[in-house]
Amino acid sequence: MFNRPLEFACKPLRAMFKAFDNKKAYDTSPSAPPTSANPRIAALEYRADIDGLRAIAVLLVLVFHGGLTLFPSGFIGVDIFFVVSGYLTTSIIMKALENGTFSFTGFYTRRIWRLQPAVIALLVVTLVVSTLLYLPDDYIDFLKSGKYTSLLISNQYFSKVTTGYATPDAASLPLLHTWSLAIEWQWYLLLPLGIWLLDRYVPGKAFKAVVLGLTVAATALALYLSRAYPDLNYYFFTARIFELMIGSCAVIFSSDRFRLGRLSASLVCALALATIFYCAIQDDILGGFPGPHAVAVCIATAVLLFRGIGDVSITSNALAFKPLVFIGTLSYSLYLWHWPILAVLAYLGIALTPSVTVVYFIATFVIGYLSFVLVENRFRKARAGFAKTLLLMMVLPAICLSLLHAAGRNHEGWPNRFGEDSVAMFSTLKAYVPLNREDCLGASDGTNPGCIMGATQAKPQVMLIGDSYSNHYWGFVETLAKDAGLSVLAQGYPACLALPRIYLYNWYKAKNALYEKCHAAAQRYYDLIASNRFQYVIIGQFWEAYLTDSIVTKLDDPRSLELSQQRLGMALREALDIIVKSGARPILLMNTLPMPARINECLLRQVKLRGMMGSAEQSRLCAAVPWSGLEDPFMAKLFTELQTDYPQLMVLDPKTVQCKDGTCMTTVDDVPVYRDIGHVSDYASYKFGELYLKRFGNPLKADR
């Protein structure tokens, strides 16, 4: 009796395994030998081990994004996918060319129906969820990402709006993972024409040599980009094309005449699998990726795909293990749906505790399975001609999402979705955003007139420099400057110390190199200071963020925390010397309270969920947090010494108005203090300036 429900529940699963064991269910690779003996490509039949390889790829990605430490570099699963995609699409095109059945419209029609139905389902569901949960500015950003996803260039979009892959500012973007689909489509736009031209105009004997040469060139380009543009190349198509081309080589260089013995093939494939897992467990390869580790992963994957090696080894049998094949068959749907689940959890401030992580995995597999059955598998066969397919599946979604983004931007994200009280808060936050503030983050030559704030003057008397934390003090400084009748030139560069002669080594966006942009920006600041007669020069930084071993004066400097502290002190003194010599009075801005973890999610959860979960009392408890009053010992000691050595130096600390009696405000007038992962909102910045004037007077009037 008790076994009947279990038997009933297992029937669909057994049916799925049976279906996946049938090679006809696998329609992305050729399933029959060609009718002619073309030496350029061997016959390719369905291989269950390829689905097993896909399973490994998607599991690496799921585990990595799930926050588990088992595979710190599990993102290499995407690189495996790229190689497999290059292998399968090349095999499809080569077989069609061989049989004389290839057509561009046929290829694209099949590709669109294979991929786009599930993507459209993803776009619709994430649109509904973001409409319910995402605050106005975040909602506009989502609509913009949806537009670029439908236009097949989301990789370019996310390269511009995130500081990097797997960074906090990217954690709640539901469509972030579509960057890889964009690269896939860019590959599809290039591959058919490329192979057709090579097949038509390159002699048979030179065909493989040309393909190999192009692949080597693409790999060299990727390695160059890894060093030259380590902060950008993760999303570059030009940095990824070699991975797909390596998959193509695994097809083109396969031959029925080449076949290793079972033992030799097994040893080679075991080494290939070991290489993949070795790279997956490394914890320091993300900077500049894809680089040498990506090349190793791709070559290892190609070995596992290579006919005469991968298909005759013991690892082929292991990868053909039915549960792995089952997961591999679902891999596309699993990949599509796993990230939006994590993004929504992050947006709601729900931490990945062990229980939540279990829910994430279960939800991913349940939704992925349903997506496979109801969408992906159901619509994978072409149902219309090329023109109708292109219009229905590509053009119309792109038009609709572009129009929706334009409407959302024009209506400021429809804040009325969250009720009148929330509309007032959103309006207040927006009203205080300075028109040109963001344009001045990344400016360092003083030529943009929009970077002058404060009192209306022909020439600025105050200069504000620093990193992005100097930029978030725009309202604070402008309030003081207007009260003093002074104008301020604001210049800043993100993640940079605005100090002379030093470099940052391996800093966020550089790999095993000096961060030249910081050094060059600082040089321009001090040239401006020396050539202008400012009354005050204000340096604002998130000082504690630079207390690592990253501060050097040249590439081969020894590095340690102690040496960085010494160099920071020396650079600060040199900066003060330059400022004082110019006739200006130096001011150092300390940081506001570092943003407490998930504080905005706590404050705004009631808004996002419209009071359906938690209570207003819980939100009020988030409005203030305890603070010990202790500063970083090194920075506190350094600032004290500098004030002794430079009597004209002023140190301003916004925490004196943000914090009182061991408690710091996280809201001002019920408006959140923080606007993102640490920067204060413009409203809070202006209000802190007003509070500072009331409590302490105006330090910019000290010399009058």
Residue pairs with C-beta under 8 A, 6 or more apart in sequence:
16 326
17 322
17 326
19 25
20 26
20 51
20 322
20 325
20 326
20 329
21 48
21 322
21 325
23 31
23 45
23 46
24 31
25 329
26 46
26 51
26 329
27 114
27 380
27 381
28 88
28 92
28 114
29 44
29 45
29 46
29 47
29 50
29 88
29 91
29 92
30 43
30 44
30 45
30 91
30 92
30 95
31 45
31 46
32 43
32 45
33 43
33 45
34 41
34 43
34 95
34 98
34 99
35 98
35 99
36 98
36 99
38 98
39 204
39 255
40 94
40 98
40 199
40 204
40 207
40 208
40 252
41 91
41 94
41 95
41 98
41 251
41 252
41 254
42 254
42 255
42 256
42 307
43 256
44 91
44 95
44 251
44 254
44 307
47 310
47 311
47 316
47 320
48 319
48 320
48 325
49 304
49 310
49 311
49 315
49 316
49 317
49 318
49 319
49 320
50 84
50 87
50 88
50 305
50 319
50 328
51 319
51 320
51 324
51 325
51 328
51 329
51 331
52 318
52 319
52 320
52 321
52 324
52 325
52 328
53 80
53 84
53 301
53 304
53 305
53 319
53 328
54 80
54 81
54 84
54 327
54 328
54 329
54 331
55 319
55 324
55 325
55 326
55 327
55 328
55 331
56 77
56 80
56 276
56 319
56 324
57 77
57 78
57 80
57 81
57 84
57 331
58 77
58 81
58 327
58 328
58 330
58 331
58 334
58 335
59 77
59 327
60 71
60 74
60 75
60 76
60 77
60 80
60 280
61 74
61 75
61 77
61 78
61 335
61 338
62 74
62 334
62 338
62 361
62 364
63 70
63 71
63 74
64 71
64 72
64 73
64 74
64 75
64 77
65 74
65 338
65 339
65 342
66 342
66 352
66 357
66 360
66 361
67 352
67 357
68 357
70 281
71 280
71 281
72 280
72 281
72 282
72 283
73 279
73 280
73 281
73 282
73 283
73 285
73 286
73 293
74 280
75 165
75 166
75 286
75 289
76 276
76 279
76 280
76 293
76 294
76 297
77 280
78 180
79 243
79 290
79 294
79 297
79 298
79 301
80 276
80 297
80 301
81 180
81 331
81 335
82 180
82 183
82 184
82 240
82 243
82 244
82 247
82 298
83 243
83 244
83 246
83 247
83 250
83 298
83 301
83 302
83 305
84 247
84 301
84 305
85 184
85 187
85 244
85 247
86 187
86 191
86 243
86 244
86 245
86 246
86 247
86 248
86 250
87 247
87 248
87 250
87 251
87 302
87 305
88 247
89 111
89 187
89 188
89 191
90 191
90 195
90 247
90 248
90 251
90 252
91 251
92 107
93 102
93 107
93 191
93 192
93 195
93 196
94 195
94 199
94 251
94 252
96 102
96 103
96 106
96 107
97 195
97 196
97 199
102 192
102 196
104 192
104 193
104 196
105 385
105 386
106 386
107 188
107 192
108 188
108 192
108 386
108 389
108 390
109 382
109 384
109 385
109 386
109 389
110 382
111 188
112 389
112 390
112 393
112 394
113 379
113 380
113 381
113 382
113 383
113 389
113 393
114 380
115 181
115 184
115 185
115 332
116 393
116 394
116 397
117 375
117 376
117 378
117 379
117 380
117 393
118 332
118 333
118 336
118 371
118 375
118 376
119 149
119 178
119 181
119 336
120 393
120 397
121 371
121 375
122 175
122 178
122 336
122 337
122 340
123 146
123 149
123 150
123 175
123 397
123 401
125 340
126 142
126 146
126 174
126 175
126 340
127 142
127 146
127 404
129 174
129 340
129 344
130 138
130 139
130 142
130 174
131 139
131 417
132 417
133 344
133 347
133 348
133 608
133 609
134 142
134 347
134 608
135 413
135 418
135 426
135 604
135 607
135 608
136 412
136 413
136 414
136 415
136 426
137 413
138 172
138 347
138 413
139 408
139 413
139 414
140 405
140 408
140 409
140 412
140 413
141 161
141 173
142 173
142 174
142 175
143 401
143 404
143 405
143 408
143 409
144 157
144 405
145 154
145 157
145 158
145 161
145 173
145 174
145 175
145 176
145 178
146 175
146 401
146 404
146 405
147 398
147 401
147 402
147 404
147 405
148 154
148 156
148 157
148 182
149 175
149 178
149 181
149 182
149 401
150 394
150 397
150 398
150 401
150 402
151 398
151 402
152 181
152 182
152 185
152 186
153 182
153 186
154 175
154 178
154 179
154 181
154 182
155 179
155 180
155 182
155 183
155 186
155 235
155 236
155 237
156 182
156 235
158 170
158 173
158 176
158 179
158 235
159 179
159 232
159 234
159 235
159 236
162 169
162 170
162 173
162 176
163 169
163 170
163 508
163 509
164 170
164 231
164 234
164 286
164 508
164 509
165 234
165 235
165 286
165 289
166 286
168 677
169 676
169 677
170 176
171 342
171 343
171 346
172 343
172 344
172 346
172 347
173 343
174 339
174 340
174 343
174 344
175 340
176 339
176 343
177 335
177 336
177 338
177 339
179 235
183 237
183 240
186 237
187 237
187 241
187 244
190 241
191 244
191 248
198 207
198 210
198 211
199 207
202 210
207 252
208 252
208 253
211 245
211 248
211 249
211 252
212 249
212 253
214 245
215 242
215 245
215 246
215 248
215 249
218 241
218 242
218 245
219 242
219 246
219 295
221 238
221 239
221 242
222 233
222 238
222 239
222 240
222 241
222 242
222 290
222 291
222 294
222 295
223 291
223 292
223 295
225 232
225 233
225 236
225 238
225 239
226 233
226 239
226 288
226 289
226 290
226 291
226 292
226 511
227 288
227 291
227 511
227 513
229 236
230 287
230 288
230 509
230 510
230 511
230 513
231 508
231 509
231 510
233 239
233 288
233 289
233 290
234 289
234 290
239 290
240 290
242 295
242 298
243 290
243 294
243 298
246 298
246 299
246 301
246 302
247 298
247 301
247 302
247 305
249 302
250 302
250 303
250 305
250 306
253 306
254 306
254 307
254 308
255 307
255 308
256 307
256 308
258 307
258 308
259 308
259 312
260 268
260 308
260 309
260 312
260 313
261 312
262 312
262 313
262 314
265 308
265 309
265 310
265 312
265 313
266 313
266 314
266 315
268 303
268 309
268 313
269 303
269 304
269 309
269 310
269 313
269 314
269 315
269 316
270 313
270 314
270 315
271 300
272 299
272 300
272 301
272 303
272 304
272 315
273 300
273 304
273 315
275 296
275 297
275 299
275 300
276 297
276 300
276 301
279 285
279 293
279 296
279 297
282 293
285 291
285 293
287 506
287 510
287 511
287 512
288 511
288 512
291 511
303 309
303 310
304 310
304 315
304 319
310 316
327 334
329 372
330 365
330 368
330 369
330 372
332 372
332 376
333 367
333 368
333 369
333 371
333 372
333 375
333 376
334 364
334 365
334 368
336 368
336 371
337 364
337 367
337 368
337 371
338 360
338 364
338 368
341 360
341 363
341 364
341 367
342 352
342 360
345 352
345 356
345 360
347 601
347 608
348 601
348 605
348 608
348 609
349 598
349 600
349 601
349 602
349 605
350 356
350 601
351 598
352 360
382 389
383 389
384 392
408 414
412 426
412 430
415 422
415 423
415 426
415 427
416 423
418 426
418 607
418 608
418 610
419 610
422 607
425 607
425 670
425 671
428 669
428 671
428 683
429 671
429 672
429 675
429 681
429 682
429 683
431 683
432 475
432 681
432 682
432 683
432 685
432 686
433 682
434 453
434 474
434 475
434 478
434 682
435 450
436 448
436 450
436 451
437 471
437 474
437 490
437 682
438 471
439 448
439 450
439 451
440 448
440 450
440 451
440 471
440 490
440 491
440 492
441 468
441 471
441 492
441 493
441 494
442 492
442 493
442 494
443 451
443 490
443 491
443 492
444 491
444 492
444 493
444 520
444 521
444 524
444 525
445 491
445 524
445 528
446 489
446 491
446 524
446 528
451 489
451 490
451 491
452 460
452 487
452 488
452 489
452 490
453 474
453 477
453 478
453 481
453 487
453 488
453 490
454 460
454 462
454 477
454 478
454 481
454 482
454 486
454 487
454 488
455 481
455 482
455 484
455 485
455 486
455 487
456 487
457 486
457 487
459 487
459 532
460 486
460 487
460 488
460 489
460 532
460 534
461 486
461 487
461 488
461 534
461 535
461 536
462 477
462 481
462 486
462 487
462 488
462 489
462 534
462 535
462 536
462 537
462 538
462 700
463 488
463 489
463 491
463 525
463 528
463 529
463 532
463 534
463 536
463 537
463 538
463 584
464 470
464 473
464 474
464 477
464 488
464 489
464 490
464 491
464 492
464 538
464 540
465 491
465 492
465 498
465 525
465 537
465 538
465 539
465 540
466 492
466 498
466 538
466 539
466 540
466 541
466 589
467 492
467 493
467 494
467 495
467 496
467 497
467 498
467 540
467 541
467 542
468 492
468 494
468 495
468 542
468 679
469 540
469 541
469 542
469 591
469 678
469 679
470 490
470 492
470 498
470 538
470 539
470 540
470 541
470 589
471 490
471 492
471 679
472 675
472 679
472 680
472 682
472 685
473 540
473 589
473 654
473 685
474 490
474 682
474 685
475 682
475 683
475 684
475 685
475 686
475 687
475 688
475 689
476 654
476 685
476 686
476 688
476 689
476 692
477 488
477 490
477 538
477 540
477 689
478 488
478 686
478 689
479 686
479 689
479 690
479 692
479 693
480 689
480 692
480 693
480 698
480 699
480 700
481 487
481 488
481 700
483 693
483 698
483 700
483 701
484 698
484 700
484 701
484 704
486 535
486 536
486 700
488 538
489 528
491 521
491 525
491 528
492 498
492 540
493 517
493 518
493 521
495 504
495 507
495 508
495 509
495 518
496 504
496 515
496 517
496 518
496 521
496 522
497 504
497 518
497 522
497 541
497 546
497 551
497 568
497 571
498 521
498 522
498 525
498 539
498 541
498 575
499 522
499 539
499 568
499 571
499 572
499 574
499 575
500 522
500 523
500 526
500 571
500 574
500 575
500 578
501 553
501 571
501 574
502 519
502 522
502 551
502 552
502 553
502 567
502 568
502 571
503 514
503 515
503 516
503 518
503 519
503 551
503 552
503 553
503 554
503 555
504 510
504 514
504 515
504 518
504 519
504 546
504 550
504 551
504 552
505 513
505 514
505 515
505 549
505 550
505 551
505 552
505 555
505 557
505 559
506 512
506 513
506 550
507 515
507 518
507 550
508 515
509 515
513 555
514 552
514 554
514 555
526 575
526 578
529 537
529 578
529 579
529 582
529 584
530 578
530 581
530 582
532 582
533 582
533 583
533 584
534 582
534 583
534 584
535 584
535 585
535 703
536 584
536 585
536 586
536 587
536 700
537 579
537 582
537 584
537 585
537 586
537 587
538 587
538 588
538 589
539 575
539 586
539 587
539 588
539 589
540 589
541 589
541 591
542 591
542 594
542 678
543 590
543 591
543 632
543 635
544 591
544 594
544 632
544 635
546 564
546 568
547 561
547 564
547 565
547 568
547 632
547 634
547 635
548 561
548 564
549 559
549 560
549 561
549 563
549 564
550 559
550 564
551 563
551 564
551 567
551 568
551 571
552 559
552 564
552 567
553 567
557 563
565 634
565 638
568 638
569 638
572 638
572 642
573 642
573 645
575 586
576 586
576 642
576 646
576 649
579 585
579 586
580 586
580 646
580 648
585 648
585 649
585 650
585 702
585 703
586 646
586 648
586 649
586 650
587 649
587 650
587 651
587 652
587 699
588 639
588 642
588 649
588 650
588 651
588 652
589 652
589 653
589 654
590 631
590 639
590 651
590 652
590 653
590 654
590 655
591 654
591 655
592 654
592 655
592 658
592 673
592 680
592 688
593 625
593 627
593 655
593 658
593 659
593 664
594 678
595 674
595 677
595 678
596 625
596 666
599 622
599 625
599 666
599 672
599 674
600 672
600 674
602 618
602 619
602 622
603 619
603 622
603 623
603 666
603 667
603 672
604 672
605 613
605 614
605 618
605 619
606 614
606 615
606 616
606 618
606 619
622 666
623 665
623 666
623 667
623 670
624 663
624 664
624 665
624 666
624 667
625 663
625 664
625 666
626 662
626 663
626 664
627 655
627 659
627 662
627 663
627 664
628 662
629 659
629 662
639 651
642 649
643 649
643 651
650 699
650 702
652 692
652 699
654 688
654 692
655 664
656 692
656 695
656 696
657 688
657 691
657 692
657 695
658 664
658 665
658 673
658 688
659 665
665 673
666 672
666 673
666 674
667 673
668 683
668 684
668 687
668 688
669 687
671 681
671 683
671 684
672 681
672 684
673 680
673 681
673 684
674 680
674 681
674 684
675 681
675 682
680 688
